[in-house]
Amino acid sequence: MLYRAPEESLEVFDYLDDVMRDATKNNLEVIVIGDLNCDIFKTSRQTERLLEFTMVNELEQLIKEPMRATSTTSTLINVLITSTPRLFNKAGAINIVFSNHYSIYGVMHGSATHPDKHRIITTCSWKDKNVSDFIADLKQTPWCLIDSFNDVDDMCSAWESLMKSLIDQHFPLKKKHIHRQTHPWLENSVLRLMRMRDQIHKRARKS
């Protein structure tokens, strides 16, 4: 749960970016709820930073209803942001005023579901030592046995059997778990450059 004061800097999003990297690395579900004082209904530097945060980290903001509304204006500054929107049955605003704006809520499904922690690939090791040993055994393999066959198919089968035996010995297949990771290349330095680009572009459009 977070709160950002109206005049506070946007460094909280740098902190959230770090949290997301750690959560992605450890395959954790993320739910951010609170008042970030970024009015989603208006275009501003604060709102652009919030939208950038959700887009880059593949998150979804579930609250769509205004927190404060009059006959002429409406605002949405309270958010419920998650990496797994399917966990929620519904989300919205409670039409009861506890402060100067409505409170928000999210109703989760009864049984939590978990995203796939990893995918499994099949691979083999091509270390220098493995390659050296393989080449040495290639020279020692009795390839002359192939000449004992008259049928070309039998000769091919014998060669394939000898070669496969060597490959399985020196380069055995192994199953490897690959953890899910979202945009590992998108570090703070890249995000700062993206924000600088957007600011320069905005100034250029006004000039």
CNS distance restraints for C-alpha pairs under 8 A (distance, minus, plus):
assign (resid   1 and name CA) (resid  32 and name CA) 5.98 0.50 0.50
assign (resid   1 and name CA) (resid  33 and name CA) 4.94 0.50 0.50
assign (resid   1 and name CA) (resid  34 and name CA) 5.31 0.50 0.50
assign (resid   2 and name CA) (resid  32 and name CA) 7.24 0.50 0.50
assign (resid   2 and name CA) (resid  33 and name CA) 6.35 0.50 0.50
assign (resid   2 and name CA) (resid  34 and name CA) 4.81 0.50 0.50
assign (resid   2 and name CA) (resid  35 and name CA) 6.46 0.50 0.50
assign (resid   2 and name CA) (resid  36 and name CA) 7.02 0.50 0.50
assign (resid   3 and name CA) (resid  34 and name CA) 5.68 0.50 0.50
assign (resid   3 and name CA) (resid  35 and name CA) 4.91 0.50 0.50
assign (resid   3 and name CA) (resid  36 and name CA) 5.46 0.50 0.50
assign (resid   3 and name CA) (resid  37 and name CA) 7.93 0.50 0.50
assign (resid   4 and name CA) (resid   8 and name CA) 6.30 0.50 0.50
assign (resid   4 and name CA) (resid  12 and name CA) 7.57 0.50 0.50
assign (resid   4 and name CA) (resid  35 and name CA) 6.39 0.50 0.50
assign (resid   4 and name CA) (resid  36 and name CA) 4.69 0.50 0.50
assign (resid   4 and name CA) (resid  37 and name CA) 6.18 0.50 0.50
assign (resid   5 and name CA) (resid  36 and name CA) 7.24 0.50 0.50
assign (resid   5 and name CA) (resid  37 and name CA) 6.63 0.50 0.50
assign (resid   6 and name CA) (resid  36 and name CA) 7.97 0.50 0.50
assign (resid   6 and name CA) (resid  37 and name CA) 5.57 0.50 0.50
assign (resid  10 and name CA) (resid  14 and name CA) 7.58 0.50 0.50
assign (resid  10 and name CA) (resid  46 and name CA) 7.09 0.50 0.50
assign (resid  10 and name CA) (resid  49 and name CA) 7.74 0.50 0.50
assign (resid  11 and name CA) (resid  15 and name CA) 6.59 0.50 0.50
assign (resid  12 and name CA) (resid  16 and name CA) 6.24 0.50 0.50
assign (resid  13 and name CA) (resid  17 and name CA) 6.03 0.50 0.50
assign (resid  13 and name CA) (resid  49 and name CA) 7.56 0.50 0.50
assign (resid  13 and name CA) (resid  50 and name CA) 7.47 0.50 0.50
assign (resid  13 and name CA) (resid  53 and name CA) 6.99 0.50 0.50
assign (resid  14 and name CA) (resid  18 and name CA) 6.42 0.50 0.50
assign (resid  14 and name CA) (resid 188 and name CA) 7.27 0.50 0.50
assign (resid  15 and name CA) (resid  19 and name CA) 6.30 0.50 0.50
assign (resid  16 and name CA) (resid  20 and name CA) 6.12 0.50 0.50
assign (resid  17 and name CA) (resid  21 and name CA) 6.31 0.50 0.50
assign (resid  17 and name CA) (resid  53 and name CA) 7.19 0.50 0.50
assign (resid  17 and name CA) (resid  57 and name CA) 7.86 0.50 0.50
assign (resid  17 and name CA) (resid 188 and name CA) 7.83 0.50 0.50
assign (resid  18 and name CA) (resid  22 and name CA) 6.36 0.50 0.50
assign (resid  19 and name CA) (resid  23 and name CA) 6.05 0.50 0.50
assign (resid  20 and name CA) (resid  24 and name CA) 5.92 0.50 0.50
assign (resid  20 and name CA) (resid  30 and name CA) 7.59 0.50 0.50
assign (resid  20 and name CA) (resid  57 and name CA) 7.07 0.50 0.50
assign (resid  21 and name CA) (resid  25 and name CA) 6.12 0.50 0.50
assign (resid  21 and name CA) (resid 182 and name CA) 7.81 0.50 0.50
assign (resid  21 and name CA) (resid 184 and name CA) 7.58 0.50 0.50
assign (resid  22 and name CA) (resid  26 and name CA) 6.27 0.50 0.50
assign (resid  23 and name CA) (resid  27 and name CA) 5.72 0.50 0.50
assign (resid  23 and name CA) (resid  28 and name CA) 4.80 0.50 0.50
assign (resid  23 and name CA) (resid  29 and name CA) 6.99 0.50 0.50
assign (resid  23 and name CA) (resid  30 and name CA) 7.12 0.50 0.50
assign (resid  24 and name CA) (resid  28 and name CA) 6.19 0.50 0.50
assign (resid  24 and name CA) (resid 180 and name CA) 6.96 0.50 0.50
assign (resid  24 and name CA) (resid 181 and name CA) 5.40 0.50 0.50
assign (resid  24 and name CA) (resid 182 and name CA) 6.33 0.50 0.50
assign (resid  25 and name CA) (resid 179 and name CA) 7.27 0.50 0.50
assign (resid  25 and name CA) (resid 180 and name CA) 7.11 0.50 0.50
assign (resid  25 and name CA) (resid 181 and name CA) 5.77 0.50 0.50
assign (resid  27 and name CA) (resid 115 and name CA) 7.96 0.50 0.50
assign (resid  27 and name CA) (resid 117 and name CA) 5.95 0.50 0.50
assign (resid  27 and name CA) (resid 179 and name CA) 7.49 0.50 0.50
assign (resid  27 and name CA) (resid 180 and name CA) 6.73 0.50 0.50
assign (resid  27 and name CA) (resid 181 and name CA) 7.78 0.50 0.50
assign (resid  29 and name CA) (resid  82 and name CA) 7.60 0.50 0.50
assign (resid  29 and name CA) (resid  83 and name CA) 6.02 0.50 0.50
assign (resid  29 and name CA) (resid  84 and name CA) 6.60 0.50 0.50
assign (resid  29 and name CA) (resid 114 and name CA) 7.98 0.50 0.50
assign (resid  30 and name CA) (resid  81 and name CA) 7.94 0.50 0.50
assign (resid  30 and name CA) (resid  82 and name CA) 5.42 0.50 0.50
assign (resid  30 and name CA) (resid  83 and name CA) 5.33 0.50 0.50
assign (resid  30 and name CA) (resid  84 and name CA) 7.39 0.50 0.50
assign (resid  31 and name CA) (resid  80 and name CA) 7.03 0.50 0.50
assign (resid  31 and name CA) (resid  81 and name CA) 5.64 0.50 0.50
assign (resid  31 and name CA) (resid  82 and name CA) 4.38 0.50 0.50
assign (resid  31 and name CA) (resid  83 and name CA) 6.77 0.50 0.50
assign (resid  32 and name CA) (resid  79 and name CA) 7.54 0.50 0.50
assign (resid  32 and name CA) (resid  80 and name CA) 5.72 0.50 0.50
assign (resid  32 and name CA) (resid  81 and name CA) 4.92 0.50 0.50
assign (resid  32 and name CA) (resid  82 and name CA) 6.23 0.50 0.50
assign (resid  33 and name CA) (resid  78 and name CA) 7.47 0.50 0.50
assign (resid  33 and name CA) (resid  79 and name CA) 5.56 0.50 0.50
assign (resid  33 and name CA) (resid  80 and name CA) 4.46 0.50 0.50
assign (resid  33 and name CA) (resid  81 and name CA) 6.28 0.50 0.50
assign (resid  34 and name CA) (resid  78 and name CA) 5.52 0.50 0.50
assign (resid  34 and name CA) (resid  79 and name CA) 5.68 0.50 0.50
assign (resid  34 and name CA) (resid  80 and name CA) 6.90 0.50 0.50
assign (resid  35 and name CA) (resid  77 and name CA) 5.79 0.50 0.50
assign (resid  35 and name CA) (resid  78 and name CA) 4.35 0.50 0.50
assign (resid  35 and name CA) (resid  79 and name CA) 6.39 0.50 0.50
assign (resid  36 and name CA) (resid  77 and name CA) 6.16 0.50 0.50
assign (resid  36 and name CA) (resid  78 and name CA) 6.49 0.50 0.50
assign (resid  36 and name CA) (resid  79 and name CA) 7.38 0.50 0.50
assign (resid  37 and name CA) (resid  46 and name CA) 7.90 0.50 0.50
assign (resid  37 and name CA) (resid  77 and name CA) 4.97 0.50 0.50
assign (resid  37 and name CA) (resid  78 and name CA) 7.25 0.50 0.50
assign (resid  38 and name CA) (resid  44 and name CA) 7.93 0.50 0.50
assign (resid  38 and name CA) (resid  46 and name CA) 5.35 0.50 0.50
assign (resid  38 and name CA) (resid  47 and name CA) 4.90 0.50 0.50
assign (resid  38 and name CA) (resid  50 and name CA) 7.10 0.50 0.50
assign (resid  38 and name CA) (resid  76 and name CA) 7.62 0.50 0.50
assign (resid  38 and name CA) (resid  77 and name CA) 5.20 0.50 0.50
assign (resid  39 and name CA) (resid  43 and name CA) 7.84 0.50 0.50
assign (resid  39 and name CA) (resid  44 and name CA) 7.95 0.50 0.50
assign (resid  39 and name CA) (resid  46 and name CA) 7.88 0.50 0.50
assign (resid  39 and name CA) (resid  47 and name CA) 6.11 0.50 0.50
assign (resid  39 and name CA) (resid  75 and name CA) 5.85 0.50 0.50
assign (resid  39 and name CA) (resid  76 and name CA) 5.06 0.50 0.50
assign (resid  39 and name CA) (resid  77 and name CA) 4.69 0.50 0.50
assign (resid  40 and name CA) (resid  47 and name CA) 5.83 0.50 0.50
assign (resid  40 and name CA) (resid  75 and name CA) 7.33 0.50 0.50
assign (resid  40 and name CA) (resid  76 and name CA) 5.58 0.50 0.50
assign (resid  40 and name CA) (resid  77 and name CA) 6.52 0.50 0.50
assign (resid  41 and name CA) (resid  74 and name CA) 7.60 0.50 0.50
assign (resid  41 and name CA) (resid  75 and name CA) 6.11 0.50 0.50
assign (resid  41 and name CA) (resid  76 and name CA) 6.26 0.50 0.50
assign (resid  42 and name CA) (resid  47 and name CA) 7.31 0.50 0.50
assign (resid  42 and name CA) (resid  75 and name CA) 7.97 0.50 0.50
assign (resid  43 and name CA) (resid  47 and name CA) 6.26 0.50 0.50
assign (resid  43 and name CA) (resid  48 and name CA) 7.05 0.50 0.50
assign (resid  44 and name CA) (resid  48 and name CA) 6.12 0.50 0.50
assign (resid  45 and name CA) (resid  49 and name CA) 6.25 0.50 0.50
assign (resid  46 and name CA) (resid  50 and name CA) 6.35 0.50 0.50
assign (resid  47 and name CA) (resid  51 and name CA) 6.17 0.50 0.50
assign (resid  48 and name CA) (resid  52 and name CA) 6.02 0.50 0.50
assign (resid  49 and name CA) (resid  53 and name CA) 6.18 0.50 0.50
assign (resid  50 and name CA) (resid  54 and name CA) 6.47 0.50 0.50
assign (resid  51 and name CA) (resid  55 and name CA) 6.07 0.50 0.50
assign (resid  52 and name CA) (resid  56 and name CA) 5.94 0.50 0.50
assign (resid  53 and name CA) (resid  57 and name CA) 6.18 0.50 0.50
assign (resid  54 and name CA) (resid  58 and name CA) 5.80 0.50 0.50
assign (resid  54 and name CA) (resid  59 and name CA) 4.68 0.50 0.50
assign (resid  54 and name CA) (resid  60 and name CA) 6.36 0.50 0.50
assign (resid  54 and name CA) (resid  61 and name CA) 7.49 0.50 0.50
assign (resid  54 and name CA) (resid  81 and name CA) 7.79 0.50 0.50
assign (resid  55 and name CA) (resid  59 and name CA) 6.30 0.50 0.50
assign (resid  56 and name CA) (resid 183 and name CA) 7.95 0.50 0.50
assign (resid  57 and name CA) (resid 182 and name CA) 7.07 0.50 0.50
assign (resid  57 and name CA) (resid 183 and name CA) 7.71 0.50 0.50
assign (resid  58 and name CA) (resid  83 and name CA) 6.87 0.50 0.50
assign (resid  59 and name CA) (resid  81 and name CA) 6.51 0.50 0.50
assign (resid  59 and name CA) (resid  82 and name CA) 5.57 0.50 0.50
assign (resid  59 and name CA) (resid  83 and name CA) 4.79 0.50 0.50
assign (resid  59 and name CA) (resid  84 and name CA) 7.67 0.50 0.50
assign (resid  60 and name CA) (resid  81 and name CA) 5.49 0.50 0.50
assign (resid  60 and name CA) (resid  82 and name CA) 5.59 0.50 0.50
assign (resid  60 and name CA) (resid  83 and name CA) 6.56 0.50 0.50
assign (resid  60 and name CA) (resid  84 and name CA) 7.95 0.50 0.50
assign (resid  60 and name CA) (resid  85 and name CA) 6.69 0.50 0.50
assign (resid  61 and name CA) (resid  79 and name CA) 6.51 0.50 0.50
assign (resid  61 and name CA) (resid  80 and name CA) 5.63 0.50 0.50
assign (resid  61 and name CA) (resid  81 and name CA) 4.37 0.50 0.50
assign (resid  61 and name CA) (resid  82 and name CA) 6.71 0.50 0.50
assign (resid  62 and name CA) (resid  79 and name CA) 7.27 0.50 0.50
assign (resid  62 and name CA) (resid  80 and name CA) 5.61 0.50 0.50
assign (resid  62 and name CA) (resid  81 and name CA) 6.23 0.50 0.50
assign (resid  62 and name CA) (resid  82 and name CA) 7.80 0.50 0.50
assign (resid  62 and name CA) (resid  85 and name CA) 7.58 0.50 0.50
assign (resid  62 and name CA) (resid  91 and name CA) 6.22 0.50 0.50
assign (resid  62 and name CA) (resid  92 and name CA) 7.42 0.50 0.50
assign (resid  63 and name CA) (resid  78 and name CA) 7.76 0.50 0.50
assign (resid  63 and name CA) (resid  79 and name CA) 5.94 0.50 0.50
assign (resid  63 and name CA) (resid  80 and name CA) 6.06 0.50 0.50
assign (resid  63 and name CA) (resid  91 and name CA) 6.21 0.50 0.50
assign (resid  63 and name CA) (resid  92 and name CA) 5.23 0.50 0.50
assign (resid  63 and name CA) (resid  93 and name CA) 7.34 0.50 0.50
assign (resid  63 and name CA) (resid 104 and name CA) 7.57 0.50 0.50
assign (resid  64 and name CA) (resid  76 and name CA) 7.81 0.50 0.50
assign (resid  64 and name CA) (resid  92 and name CA) 6.79 0.50 0.50
assign (resid  65 and name CA) (resid  76 and name CA) 7.06 0.50 0.50
assign (resid  65 and name CA) (resid  92 and name CA) 6.35 0.50 0.50
assign (resid  65 and name CA) (resid  93 and name CA) 6.34 0.50 0.50
assign (resid  66 and name CA) (resid  74 and name CA) 5.81 0.50 0.50
assign (resid  66 and name CA) (resid  75 and name CA) 5.23 0.50 0.50
assign (resid  66 and name CA) (resid  76 and name CA) 4.72 0.50 0.50
assign (resid  66 and name CA) (resid  93 and name CA) 7.64 0.50 0.50
assign (resid  67 and name CA) (resid  74 and name CA) 7.36 0.50 0.50
assign (resid  67 and name CA) (resid  75 and name CA) 5.82 0.50 0.50
assign (resid  67 and name CA) (resid  76 and name CA) 5.12 0.50 0.50
assign (resid  67 and name CA) (resid  77 and name CA) 6.94 0.50 0.50
assign (resid  67 and name CA) (resid  78 and name CA) 6.99 0.50 0.50
assign (resid  67 and name CA) (resid  93 and name CA) 6.84 0.50 0.50
assign (resid  67 and name CA) (resid 101 and name CA) 5.31 0.50 0.50
assign (resid  67 and name CA) (resid 102 and name CA) 4.97 0.50 0.50
assign (resid  67 and name CA) (resid 103 and name CA) 7.23 0.50 0.50
assign (resid  68 and name CA) (resid  74 and name CA) 5.46 0.50 0.50
assign (resid  68 and name CA) (resid  75 and name CA) 5.28 0.50 0.50
assign (resid  68 and name CA) (resid  76 and name CA) 6.97 0.50 0.50
assign (resid  68 and name CA) (resid 100 and name CA) 7.64 0.50 0.50
assign (resid  68 and name CA) (resid 101 and name CA) 5.16 0.50 0.50
assign (resid  68 and name CA) (resid 102 and name CA) 6.64 0.50 0.50
assign (resid  69 and name CA) (resid  73 and name CA) 5.66 0.50 0.50
assign (resid  69 and name CA) (resid  74 and name CA) 4.09 0.50 0.50
assign (resid  69 and name CA) (resid  75 and name CA) 6.47 0.50 0.50
assign (resid  70 and name CA) (resid  74 and name CA) 6.22 0.50 0.50
assign (resid  78 and name CA) (resid 103 and name CA) 7.81 0.50 0.50
assign (resid  78 and name CA) (resid 104 and name CA) 7.05 0.50 0.50
assign (resid  79 and name CA) (resid 104 and name CA) 7.72 0.50 0.50
assign (resid  80 and name CA) (resid 104 and name CA) 7.90 0.50 0.50
assign (resid  80 and name CA) (resid 105 and name CA) 7.99 0.50 0.50
assign (resid  80 and name CA) (resid 106 and name CA) 7.63 0.50 0.50
assign (resid  87 and name CA) (resid 108 and name CA) 5.52 0.50 0.50
assign (resid  87 and name CA) (resid 109 and name CA) 5.82 0.50 0.50
assign (resid  87 and name CA) (resid 112 and name CA) 6.56 0.50 0.50
assign (resid  87 and name CA) (resid 113 and name CA) 6.83 0.50 0.50
assign (resid  88 and name CA) (resid 106 and name CA) 6.57 0.50 0.50
assign (resid  88 and name CA) (resid 107 and name CA) 5.54 0.50 0.50
assign (resid  88 and name CA) (resid 108 and name CA) 4.07 0.50 0.50
assign (resid  88 and name CA) (resid 109 and name CA) 5.76 0.50 0.50
assign (resid  89 and name CA) (resid 106 and name CA) 7.68 0.50 0.50
assign (resid  89 and name CA) (resid 107 and name CA) 5.47 0.50 0.50
assign (resid  89 and name CA) (resid 108 and name CA) 5.28 0.50 0.50
assign (resid  89 and name CA) (resid 109 and name CA) 5.56 0.50 0.50
assign (resid  90 and name CA) (resid 106 and name CA) 5.93 0.50 0.50
assign (resid  90 and name CA) (resid 107 and name CA) 5.35 0.50 0.50
assign (resid  90 and name CA) (resid 108 and name CA) 7.24 0.50 0.50
assign (resid  91 and name CA) (resid 104 and name CA) 7.51 0.50 0.50
assign (resid  91 and name CA) (resid 105 and name CA) 5.56 0.50 0.50
assign (resid  91 and name CA) (resid 106 and name CA) 4.14 0.50 0.50
assign (resid  91 and name CA) (resid 107 and name CA) 6.09 0.50 0.50
assign (resid  92 and name CA) (resid 104 and name CA) 5.64 0.50 0.50
assign (resid  92 and name CA) (resid 105 and name CA) 5.63 0.50 0.50
assign (resid  92 and name CA) (resid 106 and name CA) 6.65 0.50 0.50
assign (resid  93 and name CA) (resid 102 and name CA) 6.26 0.50 0.50
assign (resid  93 and name CA) (resid 103 and name CA) 5.71 0.50 0.50
assign (resid  93 and name CA) (resid 104 and name CA) 4.24 0.50 0.50
assign (resid  93 and name CA) (resid 105 and name CA) 6.14 0.50 0.50
assign (resid  94 and name CA) (resid 102 and name CA) 6.00 0.50 0.50
assign (resid  94 and name CA) (resid 103 and name CA) 5.45 0.50 0.50
assign (resid  94 and name CA) (resid 104 and name CA) 5.76 0.50 0.50
assign (resid  94 and name CA) (resid 105 and name CA) 6.98 0.50 0.50
assign (resid  95 and name CA) (resid 102 and name CA) 6.06 0.50 0.50
assign (resid  95 and name CA) (resid 103 and name CA) 7.59 0.50 0.50
assign (resid  96 and name CA) (resid 102 and name CA) 5.95 0.50 0.50
assign (resid  96 and name CA) (resid 103 and name CA) 7.22 0.50 0.50
assign (resid  97 and name CA) (resid 101 and name CA) 5.93 0.50 0.50
assign (resid  97 and name CA) (resid 102 and name CA) 5.03 0.50 0.50
assign (resid  97 and name CA) (resid 103 and name CA) 7.14 0.50 0.50
assign (resid  98 and name CA) (resid 102 and name CA) 6.74 0.50 0.50
assign (resid  98 and name CA) (resid 103 and name CA) 7.17 0.50 0.50
assign (resid 108 and name CA) (resid 112 and name CA) 7.92 0.50 0.50
assign (resid 116 and name CA) (resid 180 and name CA) 7.99 0.50 0.50
assign (resid 117 and name CA) (resid 179 and name CA) 6.30 0.50 0.50
assign (resid 117 and name CA) (resid 180 and name CA) 6.59 0.50 0.50
assign (resid 118 and name CA) (resid 177 and name CA) 6.07 0.50 0.50
assign (resid 118 and name CA) (resid 178 and name CA) 5.31 0.50 0.50
assign (resid 118 and name CA) (resid 179 and name CA) 4.36 0.50 0.50
assign (resid 118 and name CA) (resid 180 and name CA) 5.50 0.50 0.50
assign (resid 119 and name CA) (resid 177 and name CA) 5.82 0.50 0.50
assign (resid 119 and name CA) (resid 178 and name CA) 5.30 0.50 0.50
assign (resid 119 and name CA) (resid 179 and name CA) 6.65 0.50 0.50
assign (resid 119 and name CA) (resid 180 and name CA) 7.48 0.50 0.50
assign (resid 120 and name CA) (resid 175 and name CA) 6.42 0.50 0.50
assign (resid 120 and name CA) (resid 176 and name CA) 5.54 0.50 0.50
assign (resid 120 and name CA) (resid 177 and name CA) 4.67 0.50 0.50
assign (resid 120 and name CA) (resid 178 and name CA) 6.06 0.50 0.50
assign (resid 121 and name CA) (resid 175 and name CA) 5.67 0.50 0.50
assign (resid 121 and name CA) (resid 176 and name CA) 5.35 0.50 0.50
assign (resid 121 and name CA) (resid 177 and name CA) 6.58 0.50 0.50
assign (resid 121 and name CA) (resid 178 and name CA) 7.28 0.50 0.50
assign (resid 122 and name CA) (resid 173 and name CA) 6.38 0.50 0.50
assign (resid 122 and name CA) (resid 174 and name CA) 5.58 0.50 0.50
assign (resid 122 and name CA) (resid 175 and name CA) 4.56 0.50 0.50
assign (resid 122 and name CA) (resid 176 and name CA) 6.20 0.50 0.50
assign (resid 123 and name CA) (resid 173 and name CA) 5.52 0.50 0.50
assign (resid 123 and name CA) (resid 174 and name CA) 5.43 0.50 0.50
assign (resid 123 and name CA) (resid 175 and name CA) 6.36 0.50 0.50
assign (resid 123 and name CA) (resid 176 and name CA) 7.05 0.50 0.50
assign (resid 124 and name CA) (resid 171 and name CA) 5.63 0.50 0.50
assign (resid 124 and name CA) (resid 172 and name CA) 5.87 0.50 0.50
assign (resid 124 and name CA) (resid 173 and name CA) 4.81 0.50 0.50
assign (resid 124 and name CA) (resid 174 and name CA) 5.86 0.50 0.50
assign (resid 125 and name CA) (resid 130 and name CA) 7.74 0.50 0.50
assign (resid 125 and name CA) (resid 171 and name CA) 5.94 0.50 0.50
assign (resid 125 and name CA) (resid 172 and name CA) 7.55 0.50 0.50
assign (resid 125 and name CA) (resid 173 and name CA) 7.99 0.50 0.50
assign (resid 126 and name CA) (resid 130 and name CA) 6.30 0.50 0.50
assign (resid 126 and name CA) (resid 131 and name CA) 6.57 0.50 0.50
assign (resid 126 and name CA) (resid 171 and name CA) 6.94 0.50 0.50
assign (resid 127 and name CA) (resid 131 and name CA) 6.42 0.50 0.50
assign (resid 128 and name CA) (resid 132 and name CA) 6.15 0.50 0.50
assign (resid 129 and name CA) (resid 133 and name CA) 6.10 0.50 0.50
assign (resid 130 and name CA) (resid 134 and name CA) 6.05 0.50 0.50
assign (resid 130 and name CA) (resid 170 and name CA) 5.77 0.50 0.50
assign (resid 130 and name CA) (resid 171 and name CA) 7.10 0.50 0.50
assign (resid 131 and name CA) (resid 135 and name CA) 6.21 0.50 0.50
assign (resid 131 and name CA) (resid 170 and name CA) 7.67 0.50 0.50
assign (resid 132 and name CA) (resid 136 and name CA) 6.26 0.50 0.50
assign (resid 133 and name CA) (resid 137 and name CA) 6.19 0.50 0.50
assign (resid 133 and name CA) (resid 170 and name CA) 7.40 0.50 0.50
assign (resid 134 and name CA) (resid 138 and name CA) 6.12 0.50 0.50
assign (resid 134 and name CA) (resid 166 and name CA) 6.96 0.50 0.50
assign (resid 134 and name CA) (resid 167 and name CA) 7.62 0.50 0.50
assign (resid 134 and name CA) (resid 170 and name CA) 6.12 0.50 0.50
assign (resid 135 and name CA) (resid 139 and name CA) 6.62 0.50 0.50
assign (resid 136 and name CA) (resid 140 and name CA) 6.70 0.50 0.50
assign (resid 137 and name CA) (resid 141 and name CA) 6.04 0.50 0.50
assign (resid 137 and name CA) (resid 166 and name CA) 7.54 0.50 0.50
assign (resid 138 and name CA) (resid 166 and name CA) 7.69 0.50 0.50
assign (resid 141 and name CA) (resid 162 and name CA) 7.75 0.50 0.50
assign (resid 143 and name CA) (resid 147 and name CA) 7.97 0.50 0.50
assign (resid 143 and name CA) (resid 159 and name CA) 7.42 0.50 0.50
assign (resid 143 and name CA) (resid 162 and name CA) 7.97 0.50 0.50
assign (resid 144 and name CA) (resid 148 and name CA) 7.46 0.50 0.50
assign (resid 145 and name CA) (resid 149 and name CA) 7.79 0.50 0.50
assign (resid 145 and name CA) (resid 158 and name CA) 7.91 0.50 0.50
assign (resid 146 and name CA) (resid 155 and name CA) 5.25 0.50 0.50
assign (resid 146 and name CA) (resid 156 and name CA) 7.97 0.50 0.50
assign (resid 146 and name CA) (resid 158 and name CA) 6.03 0.50 0.50
assign (resid 146 and name CA) (resid 159 and name CA) 6.52 0.50 0.50
assign (resid 147 and name CA) (resid 155 and name CA) 7.20 0.50 0.50
assign (resid 149 and name CA) (resid 154 and name CA) 6.29 0.50 0.50
assign (resid 149 and name CA) (resid 155 and name CA) 5.74 0.50 0.50
assign (resid 150 and name CA) (resid 154 and name CA) 7.47 0.50 0.50
assign (resid 150 and name CA) (resid 155 and name CA) 7.32 0.50 0.50
assign (resid 151 and name CA) (resid 155 and name CA) 6.34 0.50 0.50
assign (resid 152 and name CA) (resid 156 and name CA) 6.14 0.50 0.50
assign (resid 153 and name CA) (resid 157 and name CA) 6.11 0.50 0.50
assign (resid 154 and name CA) (resid 158 and name CA) 6.11 0.50 0.50
assign (resid 155 and name CA) (resid 159 and name CA) 6.23 0.50 0.50
assign (resid 156 and name CA) (resid 160 and name CA) 6.09 0.50 0.50
assign (resid 157 and name CA) (resid 161 and name CA) 6.09 0.50 0.50
assign (resid 158 and name CA) (resid 162 and name CA) 6.29 0.50 0.50
assign (resid 159 and name CA) (resid 163 and name CA) 6.13 0.50 0.50
assign (resid 160 and name CA) (resid 164 and name CA) 5.89 0.50 0.50
assign (resid 161 and name CA) (resid 165 and name CA) 6.11 0.50 0.50
assign (resid 162 and name CA) (resid 166 and name CA) 6.49 0.50 0.50
assign (resid 163 and name CA) (resid 167 and name CA) 6.26 0.50 0.50
assign (resid 164 and name CA) (resid 168 and name CA) 6.02 0.50 0.50
assign (resid 165 and name CA) (resid 169 and name CA) 6.15 0.50 0.50
assign (resid 166 and name CA) (resid 170 and name CA) 6.23 0.50 0.50
assign (resid 167 and name CA) (resid 171 and name CA) 5.30 0.50 0.50
assign (resid 167 and name CA) (resid 172 and name CA) 7.04 0.50 0.50
assign (resid 168 and name CA) (resid 172 and name CA) 4.75 0.50 0.50
assign (resid 168 and name CA) (resid 173 and name CA) 7.45 0.50 0.50
assign (resid 186 and name CA) (resid 190 and name CA) 5.91 0.50 0.50
assign (resid 186 and name CA) (resid 191 and name CA) 6.80 0.50 0.50
assign (resid 187 and name CA) (resid 191 and name CA) 6.38 0.50 0.50
assign (resid 188 and name CA) (resid 192 and name CA) 6.12 0.50 0.50
assign (resid 189 and name CA) (resid 193 and name CA) 6.36 0.50 0.50
assign (resid 190 and name CA) (resid 194 and name CA) 6.22 0.50 0.50
assign (resid 191 and name CA) (resid 195 and name CA) 6.26 0.50 0.50
assign (resid 192 and name CA) (resid 196 and name CA) 6.16 0.50 0.50
assign (resid 193 and name CA) (resid 197 and name CA) 6.06 0.50 0.50
assign (resid 194 and name CA) (resid 198 and name CA) 6.31 0.50 0.50
assign (resid 195 and name CA) (resid 199 and name CA) 6.21 0.50 0.50
assign (resid 196 and name CA) (resid 200 and name CA) 6.17 0.50 0.50
assign (resid 197 and name CA) (resid 201 and name CA) 6.10 0.50 0.50
assign (resid 198 and name CA) (resid 202 and name CA) 6.12 0.50 0.50
assign (resid 199 and name CA) (resid 203 and name CA) 6.32 0.50 0.50
assign (resid 200 and name CA) (resid 204 and name CA) 6.13 0.50 0.50
assign (resid 201 and name CA) (resid 205 and name CA) 6.24 0.50 0.50
assign (resid 202 and name CA) (resid 206 and name CA) 6.51 0.50 0.50
assign (resid 203 and name CA) (resid 207 and name CA) 6.30 0.50 0.50
